[in-house]
Amino acid sequence: GDEHDVKLCTQNLVLPDVATLYGRLYLGALDAELEQISDESAHLLVSAVETHLKNILTACVSRRKPFKIRSGSHFQHRYGSSHIKTLLLNNSLSKPRDAKQRFQTYEQAEAECYARFAAGEVRNSVLPPISLPDLRDTILEKKDTIPSHTVRAGNMERVLANSWHPDIDETKQNELYILETRKLHEKLKQQRALRV
């Protein structure tokens, strides 16, 4: 009949919308014998989940690609940029500039750019998507991404269970992904060959 399957966000693989969250919060409030919930609570929860996911994805990406940190802060930017090898840190580019010379001239910036490209490592700019092993390694390495040990342990169990026991749909999706990735890599190789 008219039965409607209610699927959780883990089955749909999308974040729930505000109305769904509001309904879940309302049911939780009834279970806890609360009379009402604030109208802003669902929006606050959506914002918190998005920020938390952004932090986890940023940690995953920062493990895979080099990045720069803005001076005076912890802001990461320029993912995948070339960096001077650590053996070459004795040059003038690695020394901090004084306050008087905070801004570079065009010639200085151009010289620094050439030096960074010459001394940097050549890396593949196209990496495969973030996988469960990447997520597992990130959670193990950077424990501050999920500060609660209880939540981190539960998520690690889920990651390990999903990485060792894929179902039929995941296997089919993985095969499709591999085929599409191969086509994309072939297309990129052809484009590079045409440029040369």
Backbone as JSON Lines, residues from 0, in Angstrom:
{"i":0,"aa":"G","n":[0.64,-1.15,0.0],"ca":[0.0,0.0,0.0],"c":[0.72,1.29,0.0]}
{"i":1,"aa":"D","n":[0.19,2.13,0.9],"ca":[0.66,3.51,0.97],"c":[1.78,3.71,1.99]}
{"i":2,"aa":"E","n":[2.46,2.63,2.33],"ca":[3.54,2.76,3.3],"c":[4.67,3.57,2.69]}
{"i":3,"aa":"H","n":[5.16,4.52,3.48],"ca":[6.26,5.38,3.03],"c":[7.51,5.01,3.81]}
{"i":4,"aa":"D","n":[8.56,4.61,3.09],"ca":[9.8,4.23,3.76],"c":[10.52,5.48,4.26]}
{"i":5,"aa":"V","n":[10.81,5.5,5.53],"ca":[11.58,6.59,6.11],"c":[13.04,6.15,6.1]}
{"i":6,"aa":"K","n":[13.86,6.92,5.4],"ca":[15.27,6.57,5.31],"c":[16.08,7.58,6.1]}
{"i":7,"aa":"L","n":[17.09,7.09,6.76],"ca":[17.99,7.96,7.51],"c":[19.02,8.57,6.56]}
{"i":8,"aa":"C","n":[19.72,9.58,7.06],"ca":[20.7,10.24,6.2],"c":[21.86,9.31,5.86]}
{"i":9,"aa":"T","n":[22.11,8.28,6.66],"ca":[23.17,7.32,6.32],"c":[22.76,6.45,5.14]}
{"i":10,"aa":"Q","n":[21.46,6.26,4.92],"ca":[21.01,5.48,3.77],"c":[20.92,6.34,2.52]}
{"i":11,"aa":"N","n":[20.51,7.61,2.69],"ca":[20.4,8.51,1.54],"c":[21.73,9.13,1.16]}
{"i":12,"aa":"L","n":[22.69,9.16,2.11],"ca":[24.0,9.78,1.92],"c":[23.9,11.27,1.64]}
{"i":13,"aa":"V","n":[22.89,11.92,2.21],"ca":[22.75,13.37,2.15],"c":[22.4,13.87,3.54]}
{"i":14,"aa":"L","n":[22.69,15.14,3.77],"ca":[22.31,15.73,5.05],"c":[20.81,15.98,5.07]}
{"i":15,"aa":"P","n":[20.16,15.79,6.2],"ca":[18.72,16.04,6.26],"c":[18.43,17.54,6.16]}
{"i":16,"aa":"D","n":[17.25,17.85,5.65],"ca":[16.87,19.26,5.55],"c":[16.38,19.76,6.91]}
{"i":17,"aa":"V","n":[16.1,21.06,6.98],"ca":[15.73,21.69,8.25],"c":[14.41,21.13,8.78]}
{"i":18,"aa":"A","n":[13.44,20.88,7.89],"ca":[12.15,20.37,8.34],"c":[12.3,18.97,8.96]}
{"i":19,"aa":"T","n":[13.09,18.12,8.35],"ca":[13.32,16.78,8.9],"c":[14.02,16.87,10.25]}
{"i":20,"aa":"L","n":[15.02,17.74,10.34],"ca":[15.72,17.9,11.62],"c":[14.79,18.44,12.7]}
{"i":21,"aa":"Y","n":[13.94,19.38,12.32],"ca":[13.01,19.94,13.29],"c":[12.08,18.84,13.82]}
{"i":22,"aa":"G","n":[11.6,17.98,12.92],"ca":[10.76,16.86,13.34],"c":[11.49,15.9,14.26]}
{"i":23,"aa":"R","n":[12.74,15.58,13.93],"ca":[13.53,14.69,14.79],"c":[13.8,15.32,16.15]}
{"i":24,"aa":"L","n":[14.08,16.64,16.16],"ca":[14.29,17.34,17.43],"c":[13.01,17.34,18.26]}
{"i":25,"aa":"Y","n":[11.88,17.51,17.6],"ca":[10.6,17.52,18.31],"c":[10.33,16.15,18.94]}
{"i":26,"aa":"L","n":[10.59,15.08,18.19],"ca":[10.41,13.73,18.74],"c":[11.36,13.48,19.91]}
{"i":27,"aa":"G","n":[12.59,13.96,19.79],"ca":[13.54,13.84,20.89],"c":[13.1,14.61,22.11]}
{"i":28,"aa":"A","n":[12.51,15.79,21.88],"ca":[12.01,16.59,23.0],"c":[10.84,15.88,23.69]}
{"i":29,"aa":"L","n":[9.96,15.25,22.91],"ca":[8.86,14.5,23.51],"c":[9.37,13.32,24.32]}
{"i":30,"aa":"D","n":[10.39,12.64,23.81],"ca":[10.97,11.51,24.56],"c":[11.6,11.97,25.86]}
{"i":31,"aa":"A","n":[12.18,13.17,25.85],"ca":[12.81,13.7,27.06],"c":[11.83,14.46,27.94]}
{"i":32,"aa":"E","n":[10.54,14.41,27.58],"ca":[9.46,15.08,28.31],"c":[9.65,16.59,28.39]}
{"i":33,"aa":"L","n":[10.12,17.17,27.27],"ca":[10.21,18.63,27.16],"c":[8.97,19.13,26.45]}
{"i":34,"aa":"E","n":[8.55,20.34,26.76],"ca":[7.32,20.87,26.18],"c":[7.51,21.42,24.78]}
{"i":35,"aa":"Q","n":[8.65,22.05,24.52],"ca":[8.86,22.66,23.21],"c":[10.34,22.76,22.91]}
{"i":36,"aa":"I","n":[10.63,23.07,21.64],"ca":[12.01,23.34,21.24],"c":[12.04,24.68,20.53]}
{"i":37,"aa":"S","n":[13.18,25.3,20.51],"ca":[13.33,26.6,19.87],"c":[13.28,26.45,18.35]}
{"i":38,"aa":"D","n":[12.74,27.46,17.68],"ca":[12.65,27.42,16.22],"c":[14.04,27.46,15.57]}
{"i":39,"aa":"E","n":[15.0,28.09,16.23],"ca":[16.34,28.23,15.66],"c":[17.2,26.99,15.88]}
{"i":40,"aa":"S","n":[16.74,26.05,16.68],"ca":[17.58,24.9,17.03],"c":[17.92,24.04,15.8]}
{"i":41,"aa":"A","n":[16.99,23.85,14.88],"ca":[17.27,23.05,13.69],"c":[18.29,23.76,12.8]}
{"i":42,"aa":"H","n":[18.16,25.08,12.64],"ca":[19.13,25.83,11.84],"c":[20.52,25.79,12.48]}
{"i":43,"aa":"L","n":[20.55,25.88,13.8],"ca":[21.82,25.8,14.51],"c":[22.46,24.42,14.33]}
{"i":44,"aa":"L","n":[21.66,23.38,14.37],"ca":[22.17,22.03,14.19],"c":[22.7,21.83,12.78]}
{"i":45,"aa":"V","n":[22.0,22.34,11.77],"ca":[22.47,22.24,10.39],"c":[23.81,22.95,10.24]}
{"i":46,"aa":"S","n":[23.91,24.15,10.79],"ca":[25.15,24.91,10.71],"c":[26.3,24.18,11.41]}
{"i":47,"aa":"A","n":[26.03,23.6,12.56],"ca":[27.07,22.87,13.3],"c":[27.54,21.65,12.53]}
{"i":48,"aa":"V","n":[26.62,20.91,11.94],"ca":[26.99,19.7,11.18],"c":[27.79,20.09,9.94]}
{"i":49,"aa":"E","n":[27.38,21.13,9.22],"ca":[28.12,21.57,8.04],"c":[29.53,22.01,8.4]}
{"i":50,"aa":"T","n":[29.67,22.75,9.49],"ca":[31.0,23.19,9.92],"c":[31.86,22.0,10.32]}
{"i":51,"aa":"H","n":[31.27,21.04,11.01],"ca":[32.02,19.86,11.43],"c":[32.48,19.05,10.22]}
{"i":52,"aa":"L","n":[31.61,18.87,9.24],"ca":[31.98,18.14,8.02],"c":[33.06,18.89,7.24]}
{"i":53,"aa":"K","n":[32.95,20.21,7.2],"ca":[33.97,21.02,6.52],"c":[35.33,20.81,7.18]}
{"i":54,"aa":"N","n":[35.36,20.79,8.52],"ca":[36.62,20.59,9.23],"c":[37.21,19.21,8.96]}
{"i":55,"aa":"I","n":[36.36,18.19,8.9],"ca":[36.85,16.84,8.62],"c":[37.38,16.75,7.19]}
{"i":56,"aa":"L","n":[36.65,17.32,6.22],"ca":[37.11,17.29,4.83],"c":[38.4,18.1,4.66]}
{"i":57,"aa":"T","n":[38.5,19.24,5.35],"ca":[39.72,20.04,5.28],"c":[40.91,19.25,5.83]}
{"i":58,"aa":"A","n":[40.69,18.52,6.92],"ca":[41.76,17.7,7.48],"c":[42.17,16.59,6.5]}
{"i":59,"aa":"C","n":[41.19,15.99,5.82],"ca":[41.5,14.94,4.84],"c":[42.3,15.51,3.67]}
{"i":60,"aa":"V","n":[41.87,16.65,3.16],"ca":[42.55,17.26,2.02],"c":[43.95,17.72,2.41]}
{"i":61,"aa":"S","n":[44.1,18.27,3.61],"ca":[45.41,18.77,4.03],"c":[46.41,17.63,4.25]}
{"i":62,"aa":"R","n":[45.94,16.41,4.48],"ca":[46.84,15.26,4.57],"c":[47.33,14.84,3.19]}
{"i":63,"aa":"R","n":[46.54,15.08,2.16],"ca":[46.86,14.58,0.84],"c":[47.6,15.57,-0.03]}
{"i":64,"aa":"K","n":[47.4,16.84,0.19],"ca":[48.01,17.86,-0.67],"c":[48.75,18.87,0.18]}
{"i":65,"aa":"P","n":[49.86,19.39,-0.33],"ca":[50.55,20.45,0.41],"c":[49.72,21.72,0.41]}
{"i":66,"aa":"F","n":[49.94,22.55,1.4],"ca":[49.18,23.79,1.51],"c":[50.06,24.84,2.16]}
{"i":67,"aa":"K","n":[49.59,26.06,2.14],"ca":[50.28,27.15,2.82],"c":[49.42,27.62,3.97]}
{"i":68,"aa":"I","n":[50.08,28.19,4.97],"ca":[49.37,28.76,6.11],"c":[49.64,30.25,6.11]}
{"i":69,"aa":"R","n":[48.57,31.02,6.2],"ca":[48.71,32.47,6.22],"c":[49.46,32.89,7.47]}
{"i":70,"aa":"S","n":[50.41,33.79,7.32],"ca":[51.23,34.19,8.46],"c":[50.37,34.88,9.52]}
{"i":71,"aa":"G","n":[50.62,34.52,10.76],"ca":[49.87,35.1,11.87],"c":[48.55,34.43,12.16]}
{"i":72,"aa":"S","n":[48.23,33.34,11.45],"ca":[46.96,32.65,11.7],"c":[47.14,31.16,11.41]}
{"i":73,"aa":"H","n":[46.05,30.42,11.51],"ca":[46.06,29.0,11.2],"c":[45.3,28.72,9.91]}
{"i":74,"aa":"F","n":[45.02,29.76,9.11],"ca":[44.22,29.63,7.9],"c":[45.03,28.93,6.81]}
{"i":75,"aa":"Q","n":[44.52,27.79,6.33],"ca":[45.18,27.03,5.28],"c":[44.63,27.47,3.93]}
{"i":76,"aa":"H","n":[45.53,27.62,2.96],"ca":[45.11,28.01,1.62],"c":[46.1,27.46,0.61]}
{"i":77,"aa":"R","n":[45.81,27.61,-0.67],"ca":[46.63,27.17,-1.79],"c":[46.96,25.69,-1.7]}
{"i":78,"aa":"Y","n":[45.92,24.88,-1.6],"ca":[46.11,23.43,-1.58],"c":[46.67,22.98,-2.92]}
{"i":79,"aa":"G","n":[47.66,22.1,-2.87],"ca":[48.26,21.58,-4.08],"c":[49.34,22.46,-4.66]}
{"i":80,"aa":"S","n":[49.68,23.56,-3.98],"ca":[50.72,24.44,-4.49],"c":[52.09,23.82,-4.26]}
{"i":81,"aa":"S","n":[53.06,24.25,-5.05],"ca":[54.41,23.71,-4.89],"c":[55.07,24.4,-3.71]}
{"i":82,"aa":"H","n":[55.85,23.63,-2.98],"ca":[56.54,24.14,-1.81],"c":[58.02,23.88,-1.94]}
{"i":83,"aa":"I","n":[58.78,24.74,-1.31],"ca":[60.22,24.55,-1.32],"c":[60.54,23.31,-0.5]}
{"i":84,"aa":"K","n":[61.44,22.5,-1.01],"ca":[61.84,21.3,-0.29],"c":[62.51,21.7,1.01]}
{"i":85,"aa":"T","n":[62.38,20.87,2.02],"ca":[62.9,21.22,3.34],"c":[64.41,21.36,3.35]}
{"i":86,"aa":"L","n":[65.11,20.72,2.43],"ca":[66.56,20.85,2.4],"c":[67.0,22.22,1.91]}
{"i":87,"aa":"L","n":[66.11,22.95,1.27],"ca":[66.47,24.24,0.7],"c":[65.97,25.4,1.54]}
{"i":88,"aa":"L","n":[65.71,25.18,2.81],"ca":[65.17,26.25,3.64],"c":[66.22,27.27,4.09]}
{"i":89,"aa":"N","n":[67.44,27.14,3.64],"ca":[68.46,28.1,4.04],"c":[68.55,29.28,3.08]}
{"i":90,"aa":"N","n":[67.65,29.38,2.14],"ca":[67.72,30.51,1.21],"c":[66.93,31.7,1.74]}
{"i":91,"aa":"S","n":[66.96,32.78,1.01],"ca":[66.33,34.01,1.48],"c":[64.82,33.94,1.47]}
{"i":92,"aa":"L","n":[64.22,32.99,0.73],"ca":[62.76,32.91,0.68],"c":[62.17,32.38,1.97]}
{"i":93,"aa":"S","n":[62.94,31.57,2.7],"ca":[62.4,30.98,3.91],"c":[62.54,31.89,5.12]}
{"i":94,"aa":"K","n":[63.32,32.95,4.99],"ca":[63.53,33.85,6.13],"c":[62.34,34.79,6.25]}
{"i":95,"aa":"P","n":[61.87,35.04,7.47],"ca":[60.74,35.96,7.63],"c":[61.17,37.39,7.33]}
{"i":96,"aa":"R","n":[60.28,38.11,6.69],"ca":[60.57,39.5,6.36],"c":[60.25,40.4,7.53]}
{"i":97,"aa":"D","n":[60.99,41.48,7.65],"ca":[60.72,42.42,8.74],"c":[59.51,43.27,8.4]}
{"i":98,"aa":"A","n":[59.06,44.07,9.35],"ca":[57.83,44.85,9.19],"c":[57.97,45.89,8.09]}
{"i":99,"aa":"K","n":[59.18,46.43,7.89],"ca":[59.37,47.45,6.85],"c":[59.21,46.86,5.46]}
{"i":100,"aa":"Q","n":[59.6,45.61,5.29],"ca":[59.57,44.97,3.99],"c":[58.42,43.96,3.91]}
{"i":101,"aa":"R","n":[57.25,44.36,4.38],"ca":[56.1,43.47,4.41],"c":[55.55,43.2,3.02]}
{"i":102,"aa":"F","n":[55.61,44.18,2.14],"ca":[55.09,44.03,0.79],"c":[56.25,43.85,-0.18]}
{"i":103,"aa":"Q","n":[56.06,42.98,-1.15],"ca":[57.1,42.7,-2.13],"c":[56.9,43.55,-3.37]}
{"i":104,"aa":"T","n":[57.99,43.8,-4.05],"ca":[57.88,44.42,-5.36],"c":[57.5,43.33,-6.36]}
{"i":105,"aa":"Y","n":[57.16,43.74,-7.55],"ca":[56.78,42.78,-8.58],"c":[57.94,41.84,-8.89]}
{"i":106,"aa":"E","n":[59.14,42.38,-8.99],"ca":[60.31,41.56,-9.3],"c":[60.6,40.55,-8.19]}
{"i":107,"aa":"Q","n":[60.44,40.97,-6.92],"ca":[60.68,40.05,-5.8],"c":[59.65,38.92,-5.8]}
{"i":108,"aa":"A","n":[58.4,39.26,-6.04],"ca":[57.35,38.24,-6.07],"c":[57.56,37.26,-7.22]}
{"i":109,"aa":"E","n":[57.97,37.79,-8.38],"ca":[58.22,36.93,-9.53],"c":[59.41,36.0,-9.26]}
{"i":110,"aa":"A","n":[60.47,36.53,-8.66],"ca":[61.64,35.71,-8.34],"c":[61.29,34.63,-7.33]}
{"i":111,"aa":"E","n":[60.47,34.97,-6.34],"ca":[60.05,33.99,-5.34],"c":[59.21,32.89,-5.99]}
{"i":112,"aa":"C","n":[58.34,33.28,-6.91],"ca":[57.5,32.3,-7.61],"c":[58.35,31.33,-8.42]}
{"i":113,"aa":"Y","n":[59.33,31.85,-9.16],"ca":[60.22,30.98,-9.94],"c":[61.01,30.05,-9.04]}
{"i":114,"aa":"A","n":[61.5,30.57,-7.92],"ca":[62.28,29.74,-6.99],"c":[61.41,28.64,-6.39]}
{"i":115,"aa":"R","n":[60.16,28.96,-6.06],"ca":[59.27,27.94,-5.49],"c":[58.96,26.84,-6.51]}
{"i":116,"aa":"F","n":[58.74,27.23,-7.75],"ca":[58.47,26.21,-8.77],"c":[59.7,25.36,-9.05]}
{"i":117,"aa":"A","n":[60.87,25.98,-9.06],"ca":[62.1,25.23,-9.34],"c":[62.45,24.28,-8.21]}
{"i":118,"aa":"A","n":[62.2,24.69,-6.97],"ca":[62.59,23.86,-5.83],"c":[61.46,22.96,-5.35]}
{"i":119,"aa":"G","n":[60.27,23.16,-5.86],"ca":[59.12,22.38,-5.39],"c":[59.07,21.01,-6.01]}
{"i":120,"aa":"E","n":[58.29,20.17,-5.39],"ca":[58.11,18.81,-5.9],"c":[56.99,18.8,-6.93]}
{"i":121,"aa":"V","n":[57.15,17.98,-7.94],"ca":[56.1,17.82,-8.95],"c":[55.16,16.73,-8.46]}
{"i":122,"aa":"R","n":[53.89,17.07,-8.33],"ca":[52.9,16.12,-7.83],"c":[51.75,16.02,-8.82]}
{"i":123,"aa":"N","n":[51.07,14.91,-8.74],"ca":[49.88,14.72,-9.57],"c":[48.77,15.62,-9.03]}
{"i":124,"aa":"S","n":[48.22,16.46,-9.89],"ca":[47.19,17.39,-9.43],"c":[45.82,16.73,-9.34]}
{"i":125,"aa":"V","n":[45.62,15.62,-10.04],"ca":[44.34,14.92,-10.0],"c":[44.5,13.72,-9.08]}
{"i":126,"aa":"L","n":[43.86,13.8,-7.94],"ca":[43.89,12.7,-6.98],"c":[42.54,12.01,-6.95]}
{"i":127,"aa":"P","n":[42.5,10.75,-6.57],"ca":[41.21,10.08,-6.45],"c":[40.4,10.71,-5.32]}
{"i":128,"aa":"P","n":[39.1,10.52,-5.32],"ca":[38.26,11.09,-4.25],"c":[38.68,10.56,-2.88]}
{"i":129,"aa":"I","n":[38.27,11.28,-1.87],"ca":[38.57,10.88,-0.5],"c":[37.86,9.56,-0.22]}
{"i":130,"aa":"S","n":[38.62,8.59,0.26],"ca":[38.07,7.26,0.5],"c":[37.99,6.98,2.0]}
{"i":131,"aa":"L","n":[37.43,5.83,2.32],"ca":[37.34,5.44,3.73],"c":[38.71,5.28,4.39]}
{"i":132,"aa":"P","n":[39.71,4.71,3.71],"ca":[41.03,4.68,4.34],"c":[41.6,6.08,4.61]}
{"i":133,"aa":"D","n":[41.33,7.03,3.7],"ca":[41.77,8.41,3.94],"c":[41.08,8.97,5.18]}
{"i":134,"aa":"L","n":[39.79,8.73,5.28],"ca":[39.03,9.21,6.44],"c":[39.53,8.56,7.72]}
{"i":135,"aa":"R","n":[39.76,7.26,7.66],"ca":[40.27,6.54,8.84],"c":[41.62,7.1,9.29]}
{"i":136,"aa":"D","n":[42.53,7.28,8.34],"ca":[43.86,7.79,8.69],"c":[43.79,9.21,9.24]}
{"i":137,"aa":"T","n":[42.89,10.02,8.68],"ca":[42.74,11.39,9.17],"c":[42.21,11.41,10.59]}
{"i":138,"aa":"I","n":[41.21,10.59,10.86],"ca":[40.64,10.55,12.22],"c":[41.68,10.05,13.22]}
{"i":139,"aa":"L","n":[42.5,9.08,12.81],"ca":[43.54,8.57,13.71],"c":[44.65,9.59,13.93]}
{"i":140,"aa":"E","n":[45.04,10.3,12.87],"ca":[46.14,11.25,12.97],"c":[45.74,12.54,13.66]}
{"i":141,"aa":"K","n":[44.61,13.1,13.25],"ca":[44.18,14.41,13.74],"c":[42.97,14.22,14.64]}
{"i":142,"aa":"K","n":[43.24,13.89,15.88],"ca":[42.15,13.57,16.81],"c":[41.32,14.79,17.16]}
{"i":143,"aa":"D","n":[41.83,15.99,16.89],"ca":[41.06,17.19,17.22],"c":[39.93,17.43,16.23]}
{"i":144,"aa":"T","n":[39.88,16.69,15.11],"ca":[38.74,16.85,14.19],"c":[37.45,16.34,14.82]}
{"i":145,"aa":"I","n":[37.55,15.27,15.62],"ca":[36.41,14.77,16.39],"c":[36.89,14.69,17.84]}
{"i":146,"aa":"P","n":[36.67,15.76,18.62],"ca":[37.26,15.82,19.96],"c":[36.71,14.79,20.94]}
{"i":147,"aa":"S","n":[35.47,14.38,20.8],"ca":[34.88,13.43,21.74],"c":[35.36,12.01,21.43]}
{"i":148,"aa":"H","n":[35.97,11.38,22.41],"ca":[36.47,10.02,22.22],"c":[35.33,9.05,21.9]}
{"i":149,"aa":"T","n":[34.2,9.21,22.56],"ca":[33.06,8.31,22.34],"c":[32.55,8.41,20.91]}
{"i":150,"aa":"V","n":[32.4,9.63,20.41],"ca":[31.93,9.83,19.04],"c":[32.97,9.34,18.04]}
{"i":151,"aa":"R","n":[34.25,9.64,18.31],"ca":[35.32,9.21,17.42],"c":[35.38,7.68,17.35]}
{"i":152,"aa":"A","n":[35.25,7.0,18.49],"ca":[35.31,5.53,18.5],"c":[34.13,4.93,17.72]}
{"i":153,"aa":"G","n":[32.94,5.5,17.9],"ca":[31.78,5.01,17.14],"c":[31.95,5.22,15.65]}
{"i":154,"aa":"N","n":[32.49,6.37,15.27],"ca":[32.72,6.63,13.84],"c":[33.82,5.74,13.27]}
{"i":155,"aa":"M","n":[34.84,5.46,14.07],"ca":[35.89,4.55,13.59],"c":[35.33,3.15,13.37]}
{"i":156,"aa":"E","n":[34.45,2.7,14.26],"ca":[33.82,1.4,14.08],"c":[33.01,1.37,12.78]}
{"i":157,"aa":"R","n":[32.29,2.44,12.53],"ca":[31.48,2.52,11.3],"c":[32.37,2.54,10.06]}
{"i":158,"aa":"V","n":[33.45,3.31,10.1],"ca":[34.37,3.37,8.95],"c":[34.99,2.01,8.7]}
{"i":159,"aa":"L","n":[35.45,1.35,9.76],"ca":[36.07,0.03,9.58],"c":[35.07,-1.01,9.09]}
{"i":160,"aa":"A","n":[33.85,-0.97,9.6],"ca":[32.82,-1.91,9.14],"c":[32.49,-1.69,7.67]}
{"i":161,"aa":"N","n":[32.37,-0.43,7.26],"ca":[32.05,-0.15,5.86],"c":[33.22,-0.45,4.93]}
{"i":162,"aa":"S","n":[34.43,-0.3,5.42],"ca":[35.57,-0.55,4.54],"c":[35.84,-2.04,4.35]}
{"i":163,"aa":"W","n":[35.42,-2.88,5.27],"ca":[35.67,-4.31,5.15],"c":[34.45,-5.09,4.66]}
{"i":164,"aa":"H","n":[33.27,-4.52,4.71],"ca":[32.06,-5.25,4.34],"c":[31.2,-4.43,3.37]}
{"i":165,"aa":"P","n":[31.66,-4.24,2.12],"ca":[30.82,-3.5,1.18],"c":[29.63,-4.34,0.73]}
{"i":166,"aa":"D","n":[28.5,-3.67,0.51],"ca":[27.34,-4.41,0.02],"c":[27.35,-4.4,-1.52]}
{"i":167,"aa":"I","n":[26.34,-5.01,-2.13],"ca":[26.31,-5.19,-3.58],"c":[26.23,-3.84,-4.3]}
{"i":168,"aa":"D","n":[25.4,-2.92,-3.78],"ca":[25.27,-1.61,-4.41],"c":[26.6,-0.85,-4.39]}
{"i":169,"aa":"E","n":[27.31,-0.93,-3.27],"ca":[28.6,-0.24,-3.19],"c":[29.61,-0.85,-4.15]}
{"i":170,"aa":"T","n":[29.56,-2.15,-4.34],"ca":[30.47,-2.8,-5.28],"c":[30.18,-2.35,-6.7]}
{"i":171,"aa":"K","n":[28.9,-2.27,-7.07],"ca":[28.53,-1.79,-8.4],"c":[28.93,-0.34,-8.59]}
{"i":172,"aa":"Q","n":[28.66,0.49,-7.57],"ca":[29.04,1.9,-7.65],"c":[30.56,2.05,-7.77]}
{"i":173,"aa":"N","n":[31.3,1.22,-7.07],"ca":[32.75,1.27,-7.13],"c":[33.25,0.9,-8.52]}
{"i":174,"aa":"E","n":[32.64,-0.11,-9.14],"ca":[33.02,-0.49,-10.5],"c":[32.72,0.63,-11.48]}
{"i":175,"aa":"L","n":[31.55,1.27,-11.34],"ca":[31.22,2.41,-12.2],"c":[32.19,3.56,-11.99]}
{"i":176,"aa":"Y","n":[32.52,3.81,-10.75],"ca":[33.46,4.89,-10.44],"c":[34.84,4.62,-11.07]}
{"i":177,"aa":"I","n":[35.3,3.38,-10.98],"ca":[36.59,3.04,-11.56],"c":[36.58,3.25,-13.07]}
{"i":178,"aa":"L","n":[35.49,2.82,-13.73],"ca":[35.39,3.02,-15.18],"c":[35.37,4.5,-15.54]}
{"i":179,"aa":"E","n":[34.58,5.3,-14.79],"ca":[34.51,6.73,-15.07],"c":[35.84,7.42,-14.8]}
{"i":180,"aa":"T","n":[36.53,6.98,-13.76],"ca":[37.83,7.57,-13.44],"c":[38.85,7.25,-14.52]}
{"i":181,"aa":"R","n":[38.82,6.02,-15.02],"ca":[39.73,5.65,-16.1],"c":[39.47,6.5,-17.34]}
{"i":182,"aa":"K","n":[38.18,6.7,-17.67],"ca":[37.83,7.54,-18.81],"c":[38.33,8.96,-18.61]}
{"i":183,"aa":"L","n":[38.17,9.49,-17.39],"ca":[38.62,10.84,-17.08],"c":[40.14,10.95,-17.2]}
{"i":184,"aa":"H","n":[40.87,9.96,-16.68],"ca":[42.33,9.99,-16.77],"c":[42.79,9.89,-18.22]}
{"i":185,"aa":"E","n":[42.11,9.06,-19.03],"ca":[42.45,8.97,-20.45],"c":[42.2,10.3,-21.15]}
{"i":186,"aa":"K","n":[41.1,10.94,-20.8],"ca":[40.77,12.24,-21.39],"c":[41.82,13.28,-21.01]}
{"i":187,"aa":"L","n":[42.24,13.27,-19.74],"ca":[43.28,14.21,-19.29],"c":[44.61,13.94,-19.98]}
{"i":188,"aa":"K","n":[44.96,12.66,-20.19],"ca":[46.19,12.33,-20.9],"c":[46.14,12.83,-22.34]}
{"i":189,"aa":"Q","n":[44.97,12.68,-22.99],"ca":[44.82,13.16,-24.36],"c":[44.95,14.67,-24.42]}
{"i":190,"aa":"Q","n":[44.35,15.37,-23.45],"ca":[44.45,16.83,-23.43],"c":[45.89,17.27,-23.21]}
{"i":191,"aa":"R","n":[46.61,16.59,-22.33],"ca":[48.02,16.92,-22.1],"c":[48.85,16.65,-23.34]}
{"i":192,"aa":"A","n":[48.54,15.55,-24.04],"ca":[49.28,15.22,-25.26],"c":[49.04,16.27,-26.34]}
{"i":193,"aa":"L","n":[47.82,16.81,-26.41],"ca":[47.52,17.84,-27.39],"c":[48.23,19.14,-27.08]}
{"i":194,"aa":"R","n":[48.44,19.44,-25.8],"ca":[49.13,20.67,-25.41],"c":[50.6,20.62,-25.79]}
{"i":195,"aa":"V","n":[51.17,19.42,-25.7],"ca":[52.61,19.28,-25.98],"c":[52.82,19.15,-27.44]}
